Amino acid sequence: MSLEIALTVPERVSKLTDMVVHLKPETESRLRELAATTGRAPDELVEDAMTGYLAELTQVRNMLDGRYDEIKSGRVQPIDGEAAFDRLRQKSPDRRRS
């Protein structure tokens, strides 16, 4: 496995300018309706949605990576899934009684 790292900045950075996104007709209709009611272009709404989605996905990925590292290092001990569900099931009746 080879790993290459660029130590210099390329003279020219390529930029993605156009992308085709295929939407279901219902989704496209909802997008056009939202664009009409907000006065924003559909491509702006899609850009905002993707930006938010990718930021959230990055946050979740970082959280999962961090949790994995904590378990792998031994700082956190995993618990059995069935035991966790048993505890949740027990808490539910306890809360109903109080």
C-alpha positions in Angstrom: 0.0 0.0 0.0 1.5 3.3 -1.1 0.7 6.6 0.5 1.5 9.9 -1.3 1.3 13.3 0.3 1.6 16.5 -1.7 3.9 18.9 0.0 3.3 21.7 -2.5 0.1 23.4 -3.4 -1.0 22.9 -7.0 -0.9 25.9 -9.1 -4.5 25.4 -10.2 -7.3 24.0 -8.1 -10.1 22.3 -10.0 -13.6 23.3 -9.1 -16.8 21.4 -9.6 -19.1 23.8 -11.3 -22.0 21.6 -12.5 -23.6 18.4 -11.2 -26.8 16.7 -12.3 -29.0 15.5 -9.5 -31.8 13.1 -10.3 -34.8 13.5 -8.0 -38.0 11.6 -7.7 -40.9 13.6 -9.2 -42.4 14.1 -5.8 -39.2 15.4 -4.4 -38.7 17.7 -7.4 -42.2 19.0 -7.0 -41.7 19.7 -3.3 -38.4 21.4 -4.1 -40.0 23.6 -6.7 -42.8 24.5 -4.3 -40.4 25.4 -1.6 -38.4 27.5 -4.1 -41.5 29.4 -5.1 -42.6 30.1 -1.5 -39.2 31.2 -0.3 -38.1 33.0 -3.4 -34.9 31.1 -3.6 -33.6 29.2 -6.6 -33.9 25.4 -6.4 -30.2 24.9 -6.9 -29.5 27.2 -3.8 -31.9 25.1 -1.7 -30.2 21.8 -2.9 -26.8 23.4 -2.1 -27.9 24.4 1.4 -29.4 20.9 2.0 -26.3 19.1 0.9 -24.0 21.4 2.9 -26.1 20.7 6.0 -26.3 17.0 5.4 -22.5 16.7 4.8 -21.7 18.7 7.9 -24.0 16.5 10.0 -22.6 13.3 8.4 -19.1 14.5 9.2 -20.1 15.2 12.8 -21.6 11.8 13.2 -18.6 10.1 11.6 -16.2 12.0 14.0 -18.4 11.0 17.0 -18.4 7.3 16.0 -14.7 7.4 15.3 -14.1 8.9 18.7 -16.3 6.3 20.5 -14.5 3.5 18.6 -11.2 4.9 19.7 -12.4 5.1 23.4 -13.6 1.5 23.3 -10.4 0.3 21.5 -8.2 2.1 24.0 -10.1 0.6 27.0 -11.2 4.0 28.3 -14.8 2.9 27.8 -16.1 -0.6 28.3 -18.9 -1.7 26.0 -22.0 -3.2 27.5 -24.0 -6.1 26.1 -26.9 -5.0 23.9 -29.4 -7.3 25.6 -28.4 -6.0 29.0 -28.9 -2.5 27.8 -32.4 -3.2 26.5 -33.2 -5.1 29.8 -32.3 -1.9 31.7 -34.4 0.3 29.5 -37.3 -2.1 29.8 -37.0 -2.0 33.6 -36.8 1.8 33.6 -40.1 2.2 31.6 -42.4 0.4 34.2 -40.5 2.2 37.1 -41.2 5.6 35.5 -44.9 4.7 34.9 -45.3 3.9 38.6 -43.7 7.2 39.8 
